């Protein structure tokens, strides 16, 4: 089983310290999450990530992933306008395209922000909640990633114990990751299905609309995109997961 862990910066991301990372083929830290452990494989962050917060090469085992790495991969899966311009989704598509996993497990990416503590390191900027035409529905963007992964023979799960999440991924208790056999059993028994007719329809709509920005810098041509049409696409994606 090729299992990839993606960890974000929510307060419960600290639960990564209870995980045996040897059970994962690769681990990917988003933005500040590289600070959680010294044995993570990849760190991924956007071009505007402050220099003082960027990890040094010795803080990750394999590679630091930047825009030059993830933009081409994101484009292969439809581009940022359809996928959602925030790193939780970008990391998922990058992992799907490069690491070719059977399972992607998310931790600390629920995008629910408390006033008392928004991130594991205190309070920070809630990037997914910013005004952005590509983020009108975080739920829809998670449904898209879930569907695209499934079409690529990959199951996505959420290791969160939080009562709320903007991610529509099926939840799996972190304790189930004590053996790879448990992960395999979960995948085999998963009742998750896609409405393939809706998936094919919405992918055709996306292709016809052709909201593609090869550079990834969609905000520079934002006026070209119709928010109502993107909302229509989101509504279709929300119909694609069955039995989640």
Number of C-alpha atoms within 10 A of each C-alpha: 13 15 23 25 26 26 30 27 27 26 20 19 21 20 16 17 10 9 14 11 18 10 17 18 15 21 23 26 27 22 21 20 25 25 18 19 13 11 14 23 19 20 29 27 25 16 9 7 13 10 8 7 12 17 18 11 12 11 19 21 15 15 15 20 18 14 17 12 13 21 20 16 19 24 19 12 17 19 24 23 25 25 24 24 22 20 19 26 20 25 23 23 25 23 21 24 18 11 15 18 22 19 24 25 24 25 23 28 24 26 21 19 16 11 7 8 13 18 25 19 15 11 15 13 10 13 12 19 15 11 9 16 21 24 22 19 19 23 18 26 27 23 24 27 25 27 24 21 23 17 13 14 13 20 23 26 22 23 27 23 16 11 7 10 17 15 23 22 23 18 17 18 11 17 11 14 19 14 11 16 12 13 17 16 11 15 17 9 8 13 11 15 13 19 13 13 9 16 20 11 13 20 18 12 15 17 11 9 13 14 18 18 17 15 14 19 14 20 15 10 9 14 10 10 18 12 15 11 13 21 17 12 20 23 15 19 25 18 14 21 20 11 9 12
